[in-house]
Amino acid sequence: MTLATLSDVLQPALRNGYAVAGVVTLGWEDMMAYVQAAEAENRPLILQAGPGCRAHTPLPVLGTMFRTLAEQATVPVVAHLDHGYSAEDCRIAIDCGFTSVMFDGSRKPIAENIAETAEIVQMAHKAGVSCEGEIGFVGYDGGEASNGTDPEEAARFARETGVDAMAVSVGNVHLQQDAGRGLDVDRIRAIEAVTDVPMVIHGGSGVPAEQRKLLAETSAISKYNIGTELRMAFGAVLRQAVTRDASRFDRNEILKEVIDPLSEATRAVLRTMGKMPG
C-alpha cells in the first residue's frame, strides 16, 4: 500500500531539490494513465480532484478511485482535494478517505483566510490528513486577474495557519494553454526567505518546462499543479481514437486507446519536476 499524505511526499521533495506533480483528474482513464506514468518514472504522484471533477463524480466515488489506485501502486500516491472552498468541502473529503485537502480562501481578506485555513488545518491534522492553503490569488487565463503574494503576508499565513504546503501567486495563472513568460523569481526568493513551508504552483502548465525544472531543483517550490497541459493531451488522443473507426461505439474500447499515449505525455511532464536523488 503506497497511499501517502501531502507531507509524506513534499518534505522529501523540499529537502532533496525536486517537485511532485499534482495532476488534475477528470475520470478513471486519466487517473490510470497518471499512475502508470509515475510508476514508470519511479516518482511520487498527487491525484487531485478539483471542482470540475467533483461536479461530475461524487466525492465518495473519487475517494475510492484514488485509494484503489494508490493501494495498488508501486510509488507513493496522494489522494488530494483541490480547491475546497469551505470547511464542509474539506470535511467531506476527509470522511471519503482523502489524505490531503486544499482549502482555497485566497479571495477572502487575509485575516479571514488565516482564521478559516487554521481551523481546517486543525481538523485535517486531527484526522492524520495534510492541508494546503493559498495566500495571494492565482488568476485565470482570460479571466480573473491575479493578486501576487506578498512575502510578509505569506510568512504570517504560514506561521498562523500551520499549513503543510502553501500555494502562491508569483506570475502563474490557471488554464494557460501554452508556456507563458515564466514565474517571478524575485518574488519566489523573497517568500522562501521568510518561511520554510513547501510552495505550490497552481497553473503549472503555463510555466516553461526549463524554468519548472530549474526552480524545482533550486527553490522551495515542491509541487506543481498540472491540469490544462494533460487535458489537452487527453483530448488530442481521444479525438484520434474516436475518429479512427466510425463503426466503433463501445466507449471502453475507445477509451483504452487513450491510456498509453496519455501516460507517455505524463512521463514527459514528470521529467520536468527536477532530478530525484538516486
C-alpha positions in Angstrom: 0.0 0.0 0.0 1.5 3.3 -1.0 -1.3 5.8 0.0 0.5 8.9 1.2 -0.2 12.3 2.7 0.9 15.5 1.1 3.6 16.0 3.8 4.9 12.5 3.1 5.8 13.4 -0.4 6.6 17.2 -0.2 9.0 17.2 2.7 11.5 14.9 0.9 11.0 16.9 -2.2 11.8 20.1 -0.4 14.9 18.6 1.2 16.3 17.0 -1.9 15.6 19.6 -4.6 12.7 18.2 -6.8 9.0 18.8 -7.1 6.0 16.5 -7.2 3.2 16.8 -9.8 -0.3 17.4 -8.6 -2.2 16.1 -11.6 -5.8 17.3 -12.1 -8.0 14.3 -12.8 -11.4 14.1 -14.5 -12.0 10.3 -14.8 -10.8 6.8 -14.4 -8.8 6.6 -17.6 -6.7 9.7 -16.9 -6.1 8.6 -13.3 -4.8 5.2 -14.5 -2.5 6.8 -17.1 -1.1 9.2 -14.5 -0.3 6.4 -12.0 1.1 4.3 -14.8 3.5 7.2 -15.7 4.5 7.8 -12.1 5.4 4.1 -11.7 7.4 4.1 -15.0 9.3 7.2 -13.8 9.5 5.9 -10.2 8.2 9.2 -8.8 5.6 10.1 -6.2 2.3 11.5 -7.5 -0.6 13.6 -6.2 -4.0 12.7 -7.7 -6.2 15.8 -7.5 -10.0 16.2 -7.5 -10.8 19.8 -8.4 -14.2 21.5 -8.6 -14.8 20.4 -12.3 -14.1 16.8 -11.4 -16.3 16.9 -8.3 -19.2 18.4 -10.3 -19.1 15.3 -12.5 -18.3 12.5 -10.0 -19.3 12.4 -6.3 -16.5 12.7 -3.7 -17.1 9.2 -2.2 -16.6 7.7 -5.6 -13.5 9.7 -6.2 -12.0 8.8 -2.8 -12.5 5.1 -3.6 -10.9 5.5 -7.0 -7.9 7.4 -5.7 -7.4 5.0 -2.8 -7.8 1.9 -5.1 -5.1 3.2 -7.4 -2.8 4.2 -4.5 -3.1 0.9 -2.8 -2.0 -0.9 -6.0 0.7 1.5 -7.0 4.5 0.9 -6.5 5.1 4.6 -5.8 3.6 6.9 -3.2 0.2 8.4 -4.3 -1.6 11.2 -2.5 -5.4 11.5 -2.7 -5.9 15.3 -2.7 -8.9 17.6 -2.7 -8.0 20.6 -4.9 -9.7 24.0 -4.3 -12.0 23.1 -1.5 -13.9 26.3 -0.9 -15.4 25.6 2.6 -14.7 23.6 5.7 -17.6 21.3 4.7 -15.9 20.5 1.4 -12.7 19.5 3.2 -14.6 17.6 6.0 -16.5 15.5 3.4 -13.2 14.8 1.5 -11.6 13.6 4.7 -14.6 11.4 5.5 -14.3 10.0 2.0 -10.7 8.8 2.5 -8.7 11.7 1.0 -5.2 12.0 2.6 -4.8 15.7 1.7 -7.1 18.7 1.3 -6.5 22.2 -0.1 -8.6 25.0 1.3 -8.8 28.0 -1.0 -9.5 31.1 0.9 -7.5 33.3 -1.4 -10.3 35.5 -2.4 -11.0 36.4 1.3 -9.4 39.2 3.4 -6.1 37.9 4.9 -7.4 37.7 8.5 -10.4 35.7 7.4 -8.3 33.4 5.1 -5.9 32.7 8.0 -8.6 32.0 10.5 -10.6 29.6 8.3 -7.5 27.9 7.0 -6.1 27.4 10.5 -9.4 25.7 11.6 -9.2 23.4 8.6 -5.6 22.6 9.2 -6.5 21.6 12.8 -9.4 19.4 11.5 -7.2 17.8 8.9 -4.2 17.1 11.2 -6.6 15.6 13.8 -7.6 13.1 11.1 -4.0 12.4 10.0 -4.5 14.4 6.8 -2.3 17.1 5.3 -3.6 20.6 4.4 -2.6 23.0 1.6 -3.6 26.7 1.8 -3.3 29.6 -0.6 -2.1 33.2 0.0 -2.3 35.7 -2.8 -4.7 34.9 -5.6 -3.8 32.9 -8.7 -6.0 34.2 -11.6 -7.3 32.6 -14.8 -6.1 33.0 -18.3 -8.6 35.3 -20.0 -10.5 35.6 -16.7 -9.9 36.9 -13.2 -6.7 38.7 -12.7 -4.1 37.5 -10.2 -3.2 39.2 -7.0 0.5 38.5 -6.3 1.6 37.0 -3.0 3.1 39.5 -0.5 6.1 37.8 1.2 5.3 39.2 4.6 1.7 38.1 4.3 3.0 34.6 3.3 5.2 34.4 6.3 2.3 35.3 8.6 -0.1 32.9 6.8 2.4 30.0 7.2 3.1 30.8 10.8 -0.5 31.3 11.9 -2.2 28.5 10.0 0.3 25.7 10.3 -0.3 24.6 6.6 1.7 21.7 5.2 2.0 23.4 1.8 1.4 27.0 0.6 0.0 27.9 -2.8 1.4 31.2 -4.0 0.8 33.7 -6.8 4.1 34.5 -8.5 3.2 35.0 -12.1 1.3 31.8 -12.6 -2.3 31.6 -13.9 -4.8 28.8 -14.2 -5.9 27.4 -17.6 -3.0 28.7 -19.6 -2.7 26.6 -22.8 0.9 27.4 -23.7 4.1 28.3 -21.8 3.9 31.9 -20.5 6.5 34.4 -19.6 7.6 32.4 -16.6 7.4 32.9 -12.9 8.6 35.9 -10.8 11.8 34.5 -9.4 12.5 37.6 -7.2 9.1 37.2 -5.5 9.7 33.4 -5.0 13.1 34.2 -3.4 11.5 36.8 -1.1 8.9 34.3 0.0 11.2 31.4 0.7 13.5 33.7 2.7 10.8 34.2 5.3 9.2 30.7 5.5 10.2 27.1 5.2 6.8 25.8 4.1 6.9 23.9 0.7 5.5 26.2 -2.0 2.9 25.1 -4.6 2.4 26.5 -8.1 -1.1 26.3 -9.4 -1.4 26.7 -13.1 1.9 24.8 -13.6 1.0 24.1 -17.3 1.8 27.7 -18.1 5.4 27.5 -16.6 8.1 26.9 -19.3 9.5 23.4 -18.8 13.0 24.6 -18.3 12.1 27.0 -15.6 9.8 24.4 -14.0 12.7 22.0 -13.6 15.2 24.7 -12.5 13.0 26.0 -9.8 12.1 22.5 -8.6 15.8 21.9 -8.1 16.8 25.3 -6.7 13.8 26.8 -4.8 11.2 25.9 -2.2 8.7 25.1 -5.0 7.9 21.4 -4.2 4.6 20.9 -6.1 3.4 22.0 -9.5 -0.3 21.5 -10.3 -0.7 20.3 -13.9 -4.1 20.2 -15.5 -4.5 22.0 -18.8 -1.4 20.5 -20.4 -2.6 17.0 -19.8 -6.2 17.6 -20.6 -5.1 18.9 -24.0 -3.1 15.7 -24.5 -6.1 13.6 -23.5 -8.4 15.5 -25.8 -6.0 15.1 -28.8 -5.5 11.3 -28.4 -9.2 10.8 -27.7 -10.2 12.6 -30.8 -7.9 10.3 -32.8 -9.3 7.2 -31.2 -12.9 8.3 -31.8 -12.4 9.1 -35.5 -10.1 6.2 -36.3 -13.1 3.8 -36.9 -16.5 5.3 -37.2 -18.1 1.9 -36.7 -17.0 1.6 -33.2 -19.4 2.6 -30.4 -18.1 0.8 -27.2 -16.7 3.5 -25.0 -14.3 1.2 -23.2 -12.8 0.0 -26.5 -12.2 3.6 -27.5 -11.0 4.9 -24.1 -8.5 2.2 -23.5 -6.6 3.5 -26.5 -6.1 6.8 -24.7 -4.3 5.5 -21.6 -0.8 4.6 -23.1 -0.4 7.8 -25.1 -1.6 9.9 -22.2 0.8 8.1 -19.9 3.7 8.9 -22.3 2.7 12.6 -22.2 2.6 12.5 -18.4 6.0 10.9 -18.2 7.4 13.9 -20.1 5.8 16.2 -17.6 7.1 14.3 -14.7 10.7 14.7 -16.0 10.3 18.5 -15.7 9.9 18.1 -11.9 13.6 18.0 -11.2 16.0 15.2 -10.7 15.3 12.9 -7.7 18.2 11.5 -5.6 19.4 8.1 -6.6 
